[in-house]
Amino acid sequence: RVYAGADAVDALTAAGAPKPQLDGKQSLLHLIEQLSKKKDCNHIYISRDGVSLTLGKSANSAKLV
């Protein structure tokens, strides 16, 4: 409040906490769920330690299942 002023502090408080971004710390299922909701993502390829998972949206599907 001293440096930015009361209005700036009130605006930050009203906005709330930032939304979490996708990262490697989230569970694999949650990561896939969030990626499948993206409109600009048609294919998901995950590979680790010799295991791979590939998911893709077809032209008729609205979301990955």
C-alpha positions in Angstrom: 0.0 0.0 0.0 2.9 2.3 0.7 4.6 1.9 -2.7 1.7 1.0 -5.0 -1.2 2.6 -3.3 -4.4 1.2 -1.9 -6.2 0.9 -5.3 -3.4 -1.4 -6.7 -3.4 -3.6 -3.6 -7.2 -3.9 -3.7 -7.1 -4.8 -7.4 -4.6 -7.6 -6.7 -6.6 -8.9 -3.8 -9.8 -8.9 -5.8 -8.2 -10.8 -8.7 -7.4 -13.7 -6.4 -4.7 -16.3 -6.7 -3.3 -17.0 -10.2 -4.7 -20.1 -12.0 -2.3 -23.1 -11.9 -0.5 -23.9 -15.1 0.1 -27.4 -16.4 3.4 -28.8 -15.3 5.1 -32.1 -14.5 4.1 -32.0 -10.8 0.4 -32.7 -11.6 -0.9 -36.2 -12.0 -0.8 -37.7 -15.4 -4.6 -38.1 -15.5 -5.1 -34.4 -14.6 -2.5 -33.4 -17.2 -4.3 -35.4 -20.0 -7.7 -34.0 -18.9 -6.5 -30.4 -19.2 -4.7 -31.0 -22.5 -7.8 -32.6 -24.0 -9.8 -29.5 -23.3 -7.5 -27.3 -25.4 -9.0 -26.3 -28.7 -5.6 -26.1 -30.4 -4.4 -29.5 -29.3 -5.4 -32.5 -31.5 -2.8 -35.0 -30.6 -1.1 -35.8 -27.2 2.0 -37.9 -27.1 3.6 -38.9 -23.8 6.7 -41.1 -23.5 8.7 -42.1 -20.4 11.0 -45.0 -19.6 10.0 -47.1 -22.6 6.3 -46.6 -22.2 4.4 -44.3 -24.6 0.9 -43.0 -24.8 -0.6 -41.4 -27.9 -4.1 -39.8 -28.0 -5.7 -38.0 -30.9 -9.0 -36.4 -31.6 -11.0 -37.5 -34.6 -12.8 -35.0 -36.8 -16.2 -36.0 -35.3 -15.2 -36.0 -31.6 -15.7 -33.1 -29.3 -13.2 -34.4 -26.7 -10.9 -37.2 -25.9 -12.4 -40.1 -23.9 
